Amino acid sequence: MPADSKSPSLVRDLVTLQGQILAQQARHPEATGTLSWLLSALSISAKIIASHVRRARLEDVLGAVGSSNVQGEQQQKLDVIANEVLLRTLGRREGVAIIASEENEEPMILRTEKDGKARYCVLFDPLDGSSNLDVCGAVGTIFSILRYDRRAAHAEDSLLQPGSSQVAAGYILYGPSTVFTFTIGNGVDMFVLDPAIGAFVHVERELRIPASGKSYSVNEGNRLGFPAGYQAYLDFAQNNGYSSRYAGAMVADVHRTLLKGGVFLYPPTTKAPAGKLRLMYEANPMAMLVEQAGGKALAGPGQRILDERPTNIHQRTPVIIGSPDEVDLVIQHLQASGA
Ligand code: P6P
């Protein structure tokens, strides 16, 4: 029965993630539903991971598991759990050909062109910013979806596509609430998990990032290792009343930048000359989201992140991402210093 004007507003206006996925599929008559199934697997994974994050201290799954991942970073127990959850839920979807995770050196080839319905590759960082867990800080999952390239000489070559080829991208932020933000290339939608009904409820439709915002987000502990142009930009920002906000988790910092405006930076440093953040499953998905919301995402002057042709699924890139006016200001300082 349709909700009428006397229904409680939640019922009247309730749009869930599942509903939005099906509504977007309905707008594409040629769609087979494979992408919808894939997105619903990500939604279920998000709910499971969120429940583990909420109960981490209680279930004593905090702290390092004693091993380290392909990045040489100490794996937190929840990294491993989140990785397993995603591998299992996505692995069951017949449309998924290949899965690549920050936590695994090699991609997992689940299906090939012989398996008829193998249509997509999914890359993800299962628990971005996981070191925040011990101090109850925000963490997140970042995902990127590419078409499986049946013509690729080797299955994993399907993964080495530029970010502009992404079919969909998004993140889940596990903070005071659990937020699911994604795009399939026609705008950005944001949902918040309502634990009372176990569904992600639509809260932002076709989200637009503010054109500007006097806020920058960078680890200033690395400042002395930044190229001169970045240091000149920080001098400019600090002399012009900018605020500094840094959560130490890309998902939290980019989420705030999307909603409030500003710029998130992870520059090259002397320790990490190519930057720290990974192109395929951190920078590319965030770049697609921010560009879809009207923002900019560059690795440096004239270097659009989504145009980068990858050579390795774990390669890193500098990141300058956020409001168009603010990204332009960073680039102006880099160009003025000859960076
Ligand atoms: P730093 C988390 O480890 C991460 O990969 C991103 O989520 C975050 O933006 C960055 O690294 C933080 O790095 O060097 O400031 O601790």
Boltz pocket constraint, residues with backbone or C-beta under 6 A from the ligand:
constraints:
  - pocket:
      binder: B
      contacts: [[A, 128], [A, 129], [A, 130], [A, 219], [A, 248], [A, 249], [A, 250], [A, 251], [A, 253], [A, 276], [A, 277]]
      max_distance: 6.0
